[in-house]
Amino acid sequence: MRKVPLEYALADGPVEPFPPNFNKEDMSDEPAHMHLMKPLKPKPIAKLTAERIESQRALLGVDDSVQRVVDTLQAMGQLDNTVIVFVSDNGFSWGSHRHAGKNCAYDECMRVPLLIRYPGVEASHTELRHVSNPARAVRVLHPDVPRVGLEPTPYGV
């Protein structure tokens, strides 16, 4: 389990319901090797549920840390001169397709969270883009690189 900051140990956080492909009953549309996978039983499902809640609580502490960085940059007068990039590792399957973990060939495991905040974009602006290689995620910035005074290289910024 993740380490949850004490102030969030009992916090009620948003935990989305399991998706429709959670612990699928009919595996006939899955690759042949998955047809032998047994459905998750109640005890592992309860463990996955508890882990999802704990992970959401742990992220509340990350939110606090990010806010402290933004507040510090604002207090220093540097927020409008700063590009902030947050990227994480690959996703996690919480029982989708009967998988629990990071090692699966489905969107749940392959998606990589990426957030970029840079001057001149409204706080409410959202763009959804697919980044197939997280090592190249910085290329999402490429059109704005000259605007913020960075020189692009063949490897990104």
N, C-alpha and C positions, 0 to 999 in steps of 0.2 A: 504494500500500500504506500501511497505517497505521503510525504510529511505535510500535514495541514497546519497552517499557522493557528495558534491557540485561539485567537479571536474568531476564527471561522470553524472551529471544531464541531459546532452544532448548527451552523448556518443552513438555512433553507436556500438552496440555489436552484436555478433552472436546470433541470435534467430532462432532456427531450425523451419522449417515449421511444421504446425500441422500434426500429424501422420494420416495414412489412416483411423484409427478408430475414428477420431475426429468427434463428432456430427453425428454419424452413421445414415444413412438414413434407412437402413434395420436392424431392431433389432430382427429379427426372430431367430438368433443364440444366443441370450442372454437369461438369465433366465427369466421365465414367468413374474416375478414381474417388470422387466425392460421394458416390452413391452408397458407399459402405460406411460413411460417417454416421455415427449414431446421434440422435437428437440430444441436445443438452438436457440434463436432468434438473430438478428444482434446486438442489444444493449449489451446483455451479452457476445457475441463473441468479440465485440470491447473492453469490459472491461477486458476479459481474455487476449486479445492481449496486452493491455496496461500494465497489471500486469506482464505478461511474460517479457516484455521489461524492466520494472522497476526492476524485480528480477535479470535479467542479469546485469543491471547497478549496483545494490547493491553488486553483487558478485565481481565486479571489485575492490571494496573497501576491500573485504575479501582477494582477491589475493594480494593486496598491504600489508595487515597485515601479511599474511603468508610469503611474501618475506622479510619483515623486521625481522621476527623471524629467517629465514634461514640466512640472512645476518649477524645478530647479533651472531648467533652460529658460523658462519664461521669466523667472526672477533675475537671471543674469542678462536678460535682453537678447538671448541667442536663439530662441525658439524659431523665429522667422529666418534664421540663417542655418537651420539644421535639417538634414534629411534623416528620418528615423526609419530603420528597417528592422522588422521582427520576422524571423522565419524559424520554423521548428522542424523537427524530424517528421518522418512519415506518420500517417494516421494509425488508427487502432480499430480493429473489428471487435465490437462488443457483442459477438454472437451472430453477426450477419453471416448468412450462408453456413451456419454452424461453426464458424471460426471464432476463436477468442484469441486475440493477440495482434501482432504487427506483420506476421508472415503470411500474407495471402495475396492473390492476384486480382483483387477487387478494389474499387474506388475507396472503400473505407480504409484500406491499408496504404494505398498509394498517394492519396491526397496530402499535400503539404501546406500547412497554414502559412500565409505570407501577408504581412501588413506593411504598407509603405505610407509614411506621412511626410509630406514635403510642403514648403511654403507655396502659397498661391492656390491651393486646392481647398475648397470648402470642407468643413469637418464632416458633412453628411454625404460627401461624394463616395460612391462605391463602384468599383469595376470588378467584374468577375473575369479572370483570365486563367487559362490552363497553363501551368508551367511544368513541362515534362521532366526537367532536370533542375533540382533545387540549387545545384552548384552554379547554374546560369540564371538564377532568379533575378540577379541584379540587372540583367538585360531588360527587364520590364521597365527600368528607369531610363533606358537608352534615349528616347525622344527628349527627355528633360535634362539630360546630362549637361549640354552646353549652357542651358538656362541657369543652372545652379553653379556654374563655374568649374565643372570637372571635365577632364579630358578623357574621352573613351579610349580604350585599348582593345586589341583583338580578344582579350579575355574578359571584357566587361569594364567596370570602372575601377 
